[in-house]
Amino acid sequence: MIGLAAFVAGVLFGCGLLISGMTNPANVIAFLDITGAWYPALALTMLGAIAIALPAFAFVRARRISILGRPMPDIDRTHIDAPLVAGSAIFGAGWGLSGICPGPGLMLLASADPRALLFVAGLMAGVYAADLSSGRWKSAQA
């Protein structure tokens, strides 16, 4: 059931990316170009996502249990450490330089665009490197 819920959430997210045009790197780069021909569609997409997510988060926070019956973990929003800052900087630099975010990058794989293939290969290498540097890879192999 959890796999089905994750699949449905992923399909819904992917449809939202397609409908909003956020699978097109040119749209993302145009959003980041605030001094040129700024394209505000990404801001409107984010506002729409926030409008949907806020009530959902409030619902879950009040229940303390997911709709699938699993306990919801507490999230520490105050602890900022070097891996968080470094990961955020790397994510932002990759997004800004390529115009591709991981979600749309995975959606672009269906197009077989070489840029999407290169981006996802880099994304996978980055995830692997992060796991190696944090020691998670070794603990997952045990």
C-alpha positions as CSV (number, residue, x, y, z in Angstrom):
1,M,0.0,0.0,0.0
2,I,2.9,2.4,0.8
3,G,4.4,1.7,-2.7
4,L,1.0,2.5,-4.3
5,A,0.7,5.7,-2.4
6,A,4.2,6.7,-3.4
7,F,3.5,5.9,-7.0
8,V,0.3,7.9,-7.0
9,A,2.1,10.9,-5.4
10,G,4.9,10.7,-8.0
11,V,2.4,10.6,-10.9
12,L,0.5,13.5,-9.4
13,F,3.8,15.5,-9.0
14,G,4.9,14.6,-12.5
15,C,1.6,15.7,-14.0
16,G,1.9,19.0,-12.2
17,L,5.4,19.5,-13.6
18,L,4.2,18.7,-17.1
19,I,1.1,21.0,-16.9
20,S,3.1,23.9,-15.4
21,G,5.8,23.6,-18.1
22,M,8.5,23.1,-15.5
23,T,10.0,20.1,-17.4
24,N,11.3,22.7,-19.9
25,P,14.7,23.9,-18.6
26,A,14.2,27.2,-20.6
27,N,11.2,28.1,-18.4
28,V,13.3,27.5,-15.2
29,I,16.2,29.6,-16.6
30,A,13.8,32.3,-17.6
31,F,12.4,32.3,-14.1
32,L,16.0,32.8,-12.7
33,D,16.7,35.6,-15.2
34,I,15.3,38.4,-13.0
35,T,17.1,41.1,-14.9
36,G,16.0,40.0,-18.4
37,A,12.9,38.4,-19.7
38,W,11.6,37.2,-16.4
39,Y,9.1,34.4,-16.6
40,P,7.0,34.2,-13.4
41,A,5.3,30.8,-14.0
42,L,7.6,29.0,-11.6
43,A,6.6,31.4,-8.8
44,L,3.0,30.8,-9.5
45,T,3.6,27.0,-9.6
46,M,5.3,27.2,-6.2
47,L,2.4,29.3,-4.8
48,G,-0.1,26.7,-6.0
49,A,2.0,23.9,-4.4
50,I,2.2,25.8,-1.1
51,A,-1.6,26.4,-1.2
52,I,-2.2,22.7,-1.4
53,A,0.6,21.6,0.9
54,L,-0.1,23.9,3.9
55,P,-3.5,22.4,4.7
56,A,-2.1,18.9,4.2
57,F,0.8,19.5,6.6
58,A,-1.6,21.0,9.1
59,F,-3.8,17.9,8.8
60,V,-0.9,15.6,9.3
61,R,0.6,17.6,12.2
62,A,-2.7,17.5,14.0
63,R,-3.1,13.7,13.6
64,R,0.6,12.8,14.1
65,I,-0.2,9.7,12.0
66,S,-0.3,9.2,8.2
67,I,-3.4,8.2,6.3
68,L,-1.7,4.8,5.9
69,G,-1.5,4.5,9.7
70,R,2.2,5.1,10.1
71,P,3.6,7.5,12.7
72,M,4.9,10.8,11.3
73,P,8.5,11.7,12.4
74,D,9.3,14.9,14.1
75,I,11.4,17.2,11.9
76,D,14.1,19.3,13.4
77,R,13.8,22.7,11.7
78,T,16.4,24.4,13.8
79,H,19.6,22.3,13.3
80,I,21.6,23.8,10.4
81,D,24.9,22.0,9.8
82,A,27.7,21.9,7.2
83,P,26.2,19.0,5.1
84,L,22.8,20.8,4.9
85,V,24.4,24.1,3.8
86,A,26.8,22.3,1.3
87,G,24.0,20.2,-0.1
88,S,21.8,23.2,-0.6
89,A,24.5,25.2,-2.3
90,I,25.3,22.3,-4.6
91,F,21.6,21.8,-5.4
92,G,21.2,25.5,-6.1
93,A,24.3,25.7,-8.3
94,G,23.3,22.6,-10.3
95,W,19.7,23.9,-10.8
96,G,20.9,27.4,-11.8
97,L,23.5,26.1,-14.2
98,S,21.5,23.4,-15.9
99,G,17.9,24.8,-15.5
100,I,16.9,21.3,-14.4
101,C,15.6,20.3,-11.0
102,P,15.7,16.6,-10.0
103,G,11.9,16.1,-10.5
104,P,11.8,17.5,-14.0
105,G,15.1,15.9,-14.8
106,L,13.6,12.5,-14.2
107,M,10.6,13.4,-16.3
108,L,12.9,14.5,-19.1
109,L,14.4,11.0,-19.3
110,A,11.3,10.0,-21.3
111,S,12.4,12.4,-24.0
112,A,15.9,10.7,-24.3
113,D,17.4,14.2,-24.5
114,P,21.1,13.8,-24.0
115,R,21.1,16.8,-21.5
116,A,18.5,14.9,-19.4
117,L,20.6,11.7,-19.5
118,L,23.7,13.7,-18.5
119,F,21.8,15.5,-15.7
120,V,20.4,12.3,-14.2
121,A,23.8,10.6,-14.4
122,G,25.3,13.5,-12.5
123,L,22.4,13.4,-10.0
124,M,23.0,9.7,-9.4
125,A,26.7,10.3,-9.0
126,G,26.0,13.1,-6.5
127,V,23.7,11.0,-4.5
128,Y,26.2,8.2,-4.4
129,A,29.0,10.6,-3.4
130,A,26.8,12.0,-0.6
131,D,26.0,8.6,0.7
132,L,29.7,7.6,0.6
133,S,30.8,10.8,2.4
134,S,28.2,10.3,5.1
135,G,28.9,6.7,5.7
136,R,25.3,5.6,4.8
137,W,26.5,3.4,1.9
138,K,28.6,1.2,4.3
139,S,25.7,0.9,6.8
140,A,23.3,0.0,4.0
141,Q,25.6,-2.7,2.7
142,A,25.8,-4.4,6.2
